């Protein structure tokens, strides 16, 4: 184990939902995870986001959809997309760059009306930076990295990369998996 935090009231709280534990670590050092708590015979699910360098400052919200099955951060590590077993994909963003204030962006949600979300992700913008291990000892910092260009996941007119999310879901009517995107 790399990281351990004692949390008050842990006896009443369990990680994830049933067998599903959704968690994701961002490039900006935010950690998102889900818990559930039973209260008066009703199971409540919560989404938590924390910065491990400030574990006392956890943002938590009760999640009113189904059980969260997938969490994925964007490449900047400041936006989170969640998918649940009732077919709802939600975008979560920071408010005023505060790491302990997050808001669900309702205008960017995808509702697949009961189709279980298996996985969520972000469309790629076509730029990536690769660290070159063989040039690790170089004195010039720009020699250590290769900025590779490749085609974005989806392009707009003129070749401009299109931002957005995608989700892979189980189509119960057809008995197979499909995907949907949005932004």
N, C-alpha and C positions, 0 to 999 in steps of 0.2 A: 504494500500500500504506500502510495506516495503522499497522500494527504488525508488527514483525519480531523474532523471537527466534532466536538461534543455538542449535541443539540438538546435543549430542554424539552421535555415532553415527548421524547423519542419512543416511549413505550406505546403511545396511542397512535403513532404515525408509522407507516411503512413506505418504503421506496417503491415507486412505480405503481402499476395497476395490475394486480394478479401476477402473471408471469412476465409482464412487459415493464421494463425499466427504461424510460426514455431519458437520455442525457446527452449533452454536447458541450464541447469546450471550444471557445472562439479564439481567433488569432489576436484579439484584443484582451485576452486573458479573462473572459467572462465564462462562467460555468452555469449552464441551465440544466435543471433536472426536475422530475416530477415526484410527488408523494401522494399518498391517499390516507384518509383518516375516516374512521367509522364514527358516526355521531347519531345516536338514537336509531340505530338500525339502517341508517342511510350512509352510503359511501361517498365522501367528498374528495375530489381531486384538486391538487394545487400545483401550480407552476412556480418554480423558484429560479431566480437569477442572482448570482453573487460573483464578486471579484475575490478570488482566493487570497489576495493580499489584504483584504478587508473583510474577513469572514463574519464579523459582527453586523455588517450592513447588507443583509439579505432582503431582496425584494421578493414578495410573495403575492400571489393572487389566486383566488378560487377559480378553477376552470369549470365553466358551465356546460361545455360540450360533452362529448364522449370521452373515453380514455385516450390520452395522448399516446400515439404509437411511434411518432418520429419527430425529432427536433434537428434543425440544421441552421447554422450561422452562415451569413454571406461572407465574401472574401475580406471585407473590412472588419468584420467581427462586431458590428454595431447593430445589425438587424437579424432577427431570428424568425424563422418560419416553423410553425408547428402543424402537425396533421393528427387527426384522431380517428377512432374506429366508427364514428358516425358520419364521416365524409366531409369534415370541415377543416380547411387549411387557413391558418391565421398568420398575419404578419405582425410582429412585435417590434417596436422601435423605442429608442431612448428619447426622453423628453428633455430638451435643453442641455444635452450632453451630460446628464446626471446618471450615473451608473445604478442608482437605486430607485429610479423612476422610469417605468416602462409602460407603454400604452399599446393596446391592440388596435391596429388600423383596420376598421371595419370596411372601408372602401376597397381594401386590397384582399378581401377574403374570398375563398372559393368554397362553395357549398355543393357537394356531390350527393346530397340527400340520401344518407344512409349507406353509401359505399365506403367500406373500410379503407383508410389511407395506409398503404404499406410503407411508403418512403416519400420524403420530400427533398427538394434540392433547389439550387439556384442556377440560372442560365449563366454560362461562362462568357466573359467579355472579350475573349480572344487574346489577352496578354497574360504572360506568366514570366516569373523570374526564377531561374534555375541557378543554384549554387554549384560552382565547379570545384569539386574536391581536389582535382589535380593542380589547380592554381591557388590552393589555400594559402600557400606561403608567399604569394605575390605581394609586393609592397603597394601596388596600385589597387585600390578597392574596386574600381570598375572592371578590372581583369578577373575578379573572383565571381562575377555574376554574368549570366547570359540571359538577355531579355528576348525570349523567343516569341515570335508572332505566329499565330495560327488562326483559323477561322473561328469566329464566335459561334455559340450554340444556335442562335437565331439572329438574323440580320434584318435591319430596316432598309428602306430604300437608300441607295448610295453606299451600302456596305457598313453602315454604322451599327455597332452591336446593340441589341435590344436587351434591356434588363427585365428580369422577371423570375418567377418561380415555376417549378413543375412538381407534379405529384404523381406517384404511381399508386393506383388503387385497384381493389378487387371488385370487378363488375359481377355482382351476384346474379343478375338476370342471365348473363351469358356464361358464367362460370369461369371467367378468365381475367387476367390483369390488363388494365389499360392505363393510359396516362392522360393528364390534362395539364394545361399551363395557363398562366394568367399574370396580369400586372395592370 
